[in-house]
Amino acid sequence: MGVLKQKNERTQTITVRVPGSVKAELDRLREETDAAGFDLNATLSEAVSRVTRQIREELHQAVGKDSAAARGGAKAGGPTATAGLRNGATV
C-alpha cells in the first residue's frame, strides 16, 4: 500500500434548481452533518459525479455513440443539448 495520494481535482460551483422542500432539507442536513463532523459537500459532490457518469452512459445508449450529440457536436443551448431538461434547469 502506497503512502502517496493524488491531488484532488479542483472544485467548481454549479447551480441546480431544486424544489424548495429539497433545498430546506439540504439546509437542515448541512447543519446536522456539520455538527456531527461530516462533510455534506463531499458527499453531494460524489453523488453528482456518479449520476453524471450514469447520465452519460444512458445518453450514449439512447442516441448512439456515433451521433453528433454523443460526440459533443451539438451547439450549446441547441435543442439536442437541452432535450429532456425541465424548464429553468441550470446545468
Buried (B, 14 or more C-beta within 10 A) or exposed (E): EEEEEEEEEEEEEEEEEEEEEEEEEEEEBBEEBEEEEEEBEEEEBEEEEEEEEEEEEEBBEEBEEEBEBBEEEBEEEEEBEBEEEEEEEEE
